[in-house]
Structures are given as structure tokens and as C-alpha cells.
């Protein structure tokens, strides 16, 4: 088991979901709303490129994940 995903999920659970209702009460609501929107767009744009198995030395011969096939069936790791 990897510690990073567990730590990231624990942090997100501790922080909770942003209070979007408080944006209207902020002194600069447009700036806060733009920051929220920019964060969502940046997250969406970065998820796929930053989670590629090849970045972490986990790519098979076809560039895919060595643990899970394209069909989603688990494969045995051959050492």
C-alpha cells in the first residue's frame, strides 16, 4: 500500500469541501470565485497528464499500467 494516496485523502477529508456559500459574503467575491474556478480547471487539466504510469516507472511495454490491463483485468507481475 502506498502512503501518499492515503495521506492525500486524509488531508482532503480533514479540510472538507470548500464553503461555496461564503463566497458571496467575502469582500472580493469575484476574486474568490475566479480562484475556485481556476483551481477546478487546473485540477481537471492536470489529473490525466500527472497520473500517467510512465512518470513513476510503472509503464509496461505498450505504455500502459503493468498491473492493470486496458480491459481492467488484473495481471500478474513478472519479475
Secondary structure, 3 states (H helix, E strand, C coil): CCHHHHHHHHHHHHHCCCCHHHHCCCCCHHHHHHHHHHHHHHHHHHHHHHCCHHHHCCECCCCCECCECCCCCECCCCC
